[in-house]
Amino acid sequence: MITHMLVQLPVLAFLGWWLGQTFPEKLKRRIAPWNRWGISGMILVVVTVFYWMLPRALDAAISEPLFEIAKFIGIPLFVGTALSLSWFQLNFIARGVLMLEFWAMFMRLGWLYVVLPDRLCANYLLGEQRILGRALLILGGIWAVSWTLRVLFGVKWKKPKMLASNLSLSEKNKSP
């Protein structure tokens, strides 16, 4: 359960992000009218992430090959690629709201996985569920501390080159 949610799903999303970065500009321009200000892409990201956080979806991905295939196609395309094409088009308030919601999801799921006396996923043991819950709470705590350091003390973390070099289409059009 831990490797499924904290390793496999993020790696699939990262591969989709990388795929979105390699799209030719012509394709990005064709997608742009459908993803104005990044809203459509982020709705796709949010809906897909919320679906794959459901315990039933995790169970289905383990026990049913069709759902496993859907996960390996859907996460890279609907989370990683959509996030890559949409994130930098959002204004900073929308980014902050989404980051806060994803942090809250980490904390809610972590708390839920720790305190529930029953297994939520039929394919995983209760002990794995609790370990995942603690890991989500720890990651959420690290996330909160890093935000606090940035907001209160101006600590800036270096962005990976792949993130720093990505400009939205509107930013590219503005530059001479």
DRENDO-1510 file (C-alpha; in Angstrom, 1 decimal, always signed):
<recs>
REC; n; res; u; v; w
REC; 1; MET; +0.0; +0.0; +0.0 .
REC; 2; ILE; +2.8; +2.3; +0.8 .
REC; 3; THR; +4.7; +1.7; -2.4 .
REC; 4; HIS; +1.5; +1.9; -4.3 .
REC; 5; MET; +0.5; +5.3; -3.1 .
REC; 6; LEU; +3.8; +6.9; -2.2 .
REC; 7; VAL; +6.0; +5.5; -4.9 .
REC; 8; GLN; +4.1; +4.1; -7.9 .
REC; 9; LEU; +1.5; +6.8; -8.3 .
REC; 10; PRO; +3.9; +9.7; -7.9 .
REC; 11; VAL; +6.4; +8.1; -10.4 .
REC; 12; LEU; +3.6; +7.7; -12.9 .
REC; 13; ALA; +2.6; +11.3; -12.4 .
REC; 14; PHE; +6.2; +12.4; -12.9 .
REC; 15; LEU; +6.4; +10.4; -16.1 .
REC; 16; GLY; +3.3; +12.2; -17.3 .
REC; 17; TRP; +4.8; +15.6; -16.3 .
REC; 18; TRP; +7.9; +14.7; -18.3 .
REC; 19; LEU; +5.7; +13.7; -21.2 .
REC; 20; GLY; +3.9; +17.1; -21.1 .
REC; 21; GLN; +7.3; +18.9; -21.1 .
REC; 22; THR; +8.3; +17.1; -24.3 .
REC; 23; PHE; +5.1; +18.1; -26.2 .
REC; 24; PRO; +5.9; +20.2; -29.3 .
REC; 25; GLU; +4.9; +23.9; -29.1 .
REC; 26; LYS; +2.4; +23.3; -32.0 .
REC; 27; LEU; +0.5; +20.7; -29.9 .
REC; 28; LYS; +0.6; +22.9; -26.8 .
REC; 29; ARG; -1.0; +25.7; -28.9 .
REC; 30; ARG; -3.7; +23.4; -30.1 .
REC; 31; ILE; -4.5; +22.4; -26.5 .
REC; 32; ALA; -4.4; +25.9; -25.2 .
REC; 33; PRO; -7.9; +27.0; -26.1 .
REC; 34; TRP; -9.3; +24.0; -24.2 .
REC; 35; ASN; -7.2; +24.8; -21.2 .
REC; 36; ARG; -7.5; +28.5; -20.8 .
REC; 37; TRP; -5.7; +29.7; -17.6 .
REC; 38; GLY; -5.1; +26.0; -16.8 .
REC; 39; ILE; -8.5; +25.5; -15.4 .
REC; 40; SER; -9.7; +22.5; -17.5 .
REC; 41; GLY; -6.4; +20.7; -16.9 .
REC; 42; MET; -6.5; +21.2; -13.2 .
REC; 43; ILE; -10.0; +20.0; -12.9 .
REC; 44; LEU; -8.9; +16.9; -14.7 .
REC; 45; VAL; -6.0; +16.5; -12.3 .
REC; 46; VAL; -8.1; +17.0; -9.2 .
REC; 47; VAL; -10.8; +14.6; -10.3 .
REC; 48; THR; -8.3; +11.9; -11.3 .
REC; 49; VAL; -6.3; +12.3; -8.1 .
REC; 50; PHE; -9.4; +12.1; -5.9 .
REC; 51; TYR; -10.5; +9.0; -7.7 .
REC; 52; TRP; -7.2; +7.2; -7.3 .
REC; 53; MET; -7.1; +8.1; -3.6 .
REC; 54; LEU; -10.3; +6.0; -3.0 .
REC; 55; PRO; -9.5; +2.7; -1.3 .
REC; 56; ARG; -11.9; +1.0; -3.8 .
REC; 57; ALA; -9.8; +2.2; -6.7 .
REC; 58; LEU; -6.6; +1.0; -5.1 .
REC; 59; ASP; -8.2; -2.4; -4.6 .
REC; 60; ALA; -9.5; -2.6; -8.1 .
REC; 61; ALA; -6.0; -1.7; -9.5 .
REC; 62; ILE; -4.6; -4.7; -7.6 .
REC; 63; SER; -7.2; -7.3; -8.4 .
REC; 64; GLU; -8.6; -6.3; -11.8 .
REC; 65; PRO; -6.2; -6.0; -14.8 .
REC; 66; LEU; -8.4; -3.5; -16.6 .
REC; 67; PHE; -8.1; -1.0; -13.7 .
REC; 68; GLU; -4.4; -1.6; -13.5 .
REC; 69; ILE; -4.1; -0.7; -17.2 .
REC; 70; ALA; -6.4; +2.3; -16.6 .
REC; 71; LYS; -4.1; +3.4; -13.8 .
REC; 72; PHE; -0.9; +3.1; -15.9 .
REC; 73; ILE; -2.5; +5.2; -18.7 .
REC; 74; GLY; -4.7; +7.6; -16.6 .
REC; 75; ILE; -2.2; +8.8; -14.0 .
REC; 76; PRO; +0.5; +9.9; -16.5 .
REC; 77; LEU; -2.0; +11.4; -18.9 .
REC; 78; PHE; -4.7; +12.9; -16.7 .
REC; 79; VAL; -2.5; +13.9; -13.7 .
REC; 80; GLY; +1.1; +14.3; -14.9 .
REC; 81; THR; +0.6; +15.7; -18.4 .
REC; 82; ALA; -2.4; +17.8; -17.4 .
REC; 83; LEU; -0.5; +19.2; -14.4 .
REC; 84; SER; +2.5; +20.0; -16.6 .
REC; 85; LEU; +0.4; +21.9; -19.2 .
REC; 86; SER; -1.8; +23.7; -16.6 .
REC; 87; TRP; +0.1; +24.5; -13.4 .
REC; 88; PHE; +2.1; +27.5; -14.8 .
REC; 89; GLN; -1.0; +29.0; -16.4 .
REC; 90; LEU; -2.8; +29.2; -13.0 .
REC; 91; ASN; -2.5; +32.4; -11.1 .
REC; 92; PHE; -0.8; +32.3; -7.7 .
REC; 93; ILE; -4.0; +32.3; -5.7 .
REC; 94; ALA; -5.4; +29.2; -7.5 .
REC; 95; ARG; -2.0; +27.5; -7.1 .
REC; 96; GLY; -2.1; +28.2; -3.4 .
REC; 97; VAL; -5.7; +27.0; -3.0 .
REC; 98; LEU; -4.8; +23.7; -4.8 .
REC; 99; MET; -1.6; +23.2; -2.9 .
REC; 100; LEU; -3.6; +23.8; +0.4 .
REC; 101; GLU; -6.3; +21.3; -0.7 .
REC; 102; PHE; -3.7; +18.6; -1.6 .
REC; 103; TRP; -2.0; +19.1; +1.7 .
REC; 104; ALA; -5.3; +18.8; +3.5 .
REC; 105; MET; -6.0; +15.6; +1.6 .
REC; 106; PHE; -2.7; +14.2; +2.7 .
REC; 107; MET; -3.5; +15.0; +6.3 .
REC; 108; ARG; -7.1; +13.8; +6.2 .
REC; 109; LEU; -6.2; +10.5; +4.5 .
REC; 110; GLY; -3.3; +10.1; +6.9 .
REC; 111; TRP; -5.5; +10.6; +9.9 .
REC; 112; LEU; -8.2; +8.3; +8.5 .
REC; 113; TYR; -5.7; +5.5; +7.8 .
REC; 114; VAL; -4.3; +5.7; +11.3 .
REC; 115; VAL; -7.4; +5.9; +13.4 .
REC; 116; LEU; -9.9; +3.6; +11.6 .
REC; 117; PRO; -10.1; +0.2; +13.3 .
REC; 118; ASP; -11.0; -1.6; +10.1 .
REC; 119; ARG; -9.1; -2.0; +6.8 .
REC; 120; LEU; -10.2; +0.3; +4.0 .
REC; 121; CYS; -8.5; -1.7; +1.3 .
REC; 122; ALA; -9.3; -5.4; +1.1 .
REC; 123; ASN; -5.9; -6.2; -0.6 .
REC; 124; TYR; -3.8; -4.6; +2.2 .
REC; 125; LEU; -3.3; -5.4; +5.8 .
REC; 126; LEU; -4.4; -3.1; +8.6 .
REC; 127; GLY; -0.7; -2.6; +9.6 .
REC; 128; GLU; +0.2; -1.4; +6.1 .
REC; 129; GLN; -2.8; +1.0; +6.2 .
REC; 130; ARG; -1.6; +2.5; +9.5 .
REC; 131; ILE; +2.0; +2.8; +8.3 .
REC; 132; LEU; +0.8; +4.6; +5.2 .
REC; 133; GLY; -1.3; +6.9; +7.4 .
REC; 134; ARG; +1.7; +7.8; +9.5 .
REC; 135; ALA; +3.8; +8.4; +6.3 .
REC; 136; LEU; +1.1; +10.7; +4.9 .
REC; 137; LEU; +1.0; +12.6; +8.2 .
REC; 138; ILE; +4.8; +12.9; +8.2 .
REC; 139; LEU; +4.9; +14.1; +4.6 .
REC; 140; GLY; +2.1; +16.6; +5.3 .
REC; 141; GLY; +4.0; +17.9; +8.3 .
REC; 142; ILE; +7.2; +18.3; +6.3 .
REC; 143; TRP; +5.1; +20.1; +3.6 .
REC; 144; ALA; +3.6; +22.4; +6.3 .
REC; 145; VAL; +7.0; +23.2; +7.8 .
REC; 146; SER; +8.5; +24.0; +4.4 .
REC; 147; TRP; +5.6; +26.4; +3.6 .
REC; 148; THR; +6.0; +28.0; +7.0 .
REC; 149; LEU; +9.7; +28.6; +6.4 .
REC; 150; ARG; +9.0; +30.1; +3.0 .
REC; 151; VAL; +6.2; +32.4; +4.1 .
REC; 152; LEU; +7.6; +33.5; +7.5 .
REC; 153; PHE; +11.3; +33.6; +6.8 .
REC; 154; GLY; +11.5; +33.8; +3.0 .
REC; 155; VAL; +13.4; +30.5; +2.6 .
REC; 156; LYS; +13.4; +29.7; -1.1 .
REC; 157; TRP; +14.0; +26.2; -2.3 .
REC; 158; LYS; +15.8; +25.6; -5.6 .
REC; 159; LYS; +13.4; +24.5; -8.3 .
REC; 160; PRO; +14.4; +21.6; -10.4 .
REC; 161; LYS; +15.5; +22.7; -13.9 .
REC; 162; MET; +12.5; +21.0; -15.4 .
REC; 163; LEU; +10.2; +23.1; -13.3 .
REC; 164; ALA; +12.1; +26.4; -13.6 .
REC; 165; SER; +12.3; +26.3; -17.4 .
REC; 166; ASN; +8.6; +25.8; -18.0 .
REC; 167; LEU; +6.8; +28.9; -18.9 .
REC; 168; SER; +3.1; +29.1; -19.8 .
REC; 169; LEU; +2.1; +30.0; -23.3 .
REC; 170; SER; +1.0; +33.4; -22.2 .
REC; 171; GLU; +4.4; +34.1; -20.5 .
REC; 172; LYS; +6.2; +33.0; -23.7 .
REC; 173; ASN; +4.0; +35.2; -25.8 .
REC; 174; LYS; +4.8; +38.2; -23.6 .
REC; 175; SER; +8.6; +37.8; -23.8 .
REC; 176; PRO; +10.3; +39.5; -26.7 .
</recs>
